[in-house]
Amino acid sequence: MIKILMVCLGNICRSPLAEGILKSKLKDKKFIVESAGTSGFHSGSSPDPRSIAIAKKNNIDITKQKSRAFISNDFDIFDHIFVMDYSNYKDVIRLARNQKEKEKVKLILDYPYSTLNEVPDPYYGGDDGFSKIFAIIEKACYYHSKQLQISS
């Protein structure tokens, strides 16, 4: 079983989308995909309605997801941890207890031909920002899904 965790700040915008998108690409039961936030601001909350809407528009259902905070024990559970931006990367790395745990953490946009380094946070923007980040995350998940299937 290969376990993957998607991480953003609040776990209501970017990482729920990343979880849903990657799940849609890794339908094999040997993969488990979840998401978390580096803050606990929204723990127990559903994804942002704009994330739900753009996911639904792309035939992905993220309505059952609930926000939760990233904790150091996630390093024991997950094999791969993809973060949305440098701030989340630093926050997750800060909780790592050793080098092996640090090596599990990668920026989701760290892949060949990516023109961006970070997935912008659309929370304070309009609906258009959610469409843009969906496209950004979808490309990253396509790449990572292929790599995960090759390496498993």
C-alpha positions in Angstrom: 0.0 0.0 0.0 1.4 3.4 -1.0 0.1 6.3 1.0 0.2 9.9 -0.2 -0.6 13.1 1.7 -1.4 16.4 0.0 -0.8 19.5 2.2 -1.7 23.2 2.1 -2.3 25.8 4.8 -6.0 25.3 5.8 -6.9 22.0 4.0 -10.0 23.6 2.4 -8.8 24.8 -1.0 -5.7 23.4 -2.6 -5.0 20.1 -0.8 -8.6 18.8 -1.0 -8.5 19.5 -4.8 -5.1 17.8 -5.0 -6.4 14.8 -3.0 -9.5 14.5 -5.3 -7.5 14.9 -8.5 -4.8 12.4 -7.6 -7.4 9.9 -6.4 -9.1 10.2 -9.8 -5.8 9.3 -11.5 -4.8 6.5 -9.1 -7.8 4.2 -9.1 -5.7 1.1 -8.1 -6.5 0.1 -4.5 -2.8 0.0 -3.7 -2.8 3.8 -3.4 -4.3 5.8 -0.5 -4.5 9.6 -1.0 -5.5 12.0 1.8 -4.9 15.7 2.6 -4.1 17.9 5.6 -3.3 21.5 6.5 -0.3 23.0 8.3 -2.8 25.0 10.4 -5.7 23.7 12.3 -7.8 26.8 11.5 -10.5 24.8 9.6 -10.3 21.4 11.3 -13.5 19.4 10.8 -14.7 21.8 8.0 -15.7 20.7 4.5 -13.7 22.0 1.5 -14.3 25.6 0.4 -17.5 25.7 -1.8 -15.5 27.0 -4.7 -13.1 24.0 -4.5 -16.2 21.7 -4.4 -17.7 23.5 -7.4 -14.6 23.3 -9.6 -14.0 19.7 -8.6 -17.6 18.8 -9.5 -17.3 20.6 -12.8 -14.5 18.2 -13.5 -16.4 15.1 -12.3 -14.6 14.8 -9.0 -16.5 14.6 -5.7 -14.6 16.1 -2.7 -17.7 16.8 -0.6 -17.0 14.0 1.9 -13.5 15.4 2.8 -13.0 17.1 6.2 -10.1 19.4 7.0 -7.5 18.3 9.5 -4.1 19.5 10.7 -0.9 17.9 9.7 0.8 16.2 12.6 4.3 14.6 13.1 2.8 11.1 13.2 1.8 11.6 9.5 5.4 10.9 8.7 4.9 7.4 10.1 1.8 6.8 8.0 2.5 8.4 4.6 5.2 7.5 2.0 4.9 10.7 0.0 4.0 14.2 1.2 3.3 16.8 -1.4 3.0 20.4 -0.3 1.5 23.3 -2.2 4.1 26.0 -1.5 7.4 26.9 0.3 5.6 28.1 3.5 3.9 24.7 3.9 7.1 23.0 3.0 9.0 24.7 5.8 6.1 24.0 8.3 6.1 20.3 7.4 9.9 20.0 7.4 10.0 21.6 10.9 8.0 18.7 12.3 10.3 16.1 10.7 12.3 14.1 13.3 15.0 12.8 10.9 16.4 13.0 7.4 14.3 10.0 6.2 11.1 11.9 7.1 12.4 15.1 5.4 13.0 13.2 2.2 9.3 12.3 2.0 8.3 15.9 1.5 8.3 17.5 -1.9 6.7 20.6 -3.5 3.9 19.3 -5.7 5.1 21.5 -8.6 8.7 20.1 -8.4 8.5 18.1 -11.6 10.1 18.5 -15.1 8.6 21.2 -17.3 6.7 22.8 -14.5 6.7 26.6 -15.0 5.7 27.4 -11.4 7.2 26.5 -8.1 4.1 27.1 -5.9 0.4 26.6 -6.2 -1.1 30.0 -5.5 -3.6 30.2 -2.6 -7.0 31.1 -4.2 -8.8 31.6 -0.9 -9.1 35.4 -1.0 -9.7 35.6 -4.7 -12.7 34.8 -6.9 -13.9 31.7 -8.6 -11.5 32.2 -11.4 -8.5 31.5 -9.1 -10.0 28.1 -8.3 -10.2 27.2 -12.0 -6.6 28.2 -12.4 -5.3 26.2 -9.5 -7.3 23.2 -10.6 -5.5 23.2 -13.9 -2.1 23.7 -12.2 -2.7 20.8 -9.7 -4.2 18.6 -12.4 -1.0 18.8 -14.5 1.1 18.0 -11.4 -1.1 15.1 -10.4 -0.9 13.7 -13.9 2.9 13.7 -13.7 3.1 12.3 -10.2 0.5 9.6 -10.8 2.6 8.3 -13.7 5.7 8.3 -11.5 4.0 6.6 -8.6 2.6 3.9 -10.9 6.0 3.3 -12.4 7.7 3.1 -9.0 5.1 0.8 -7.3 
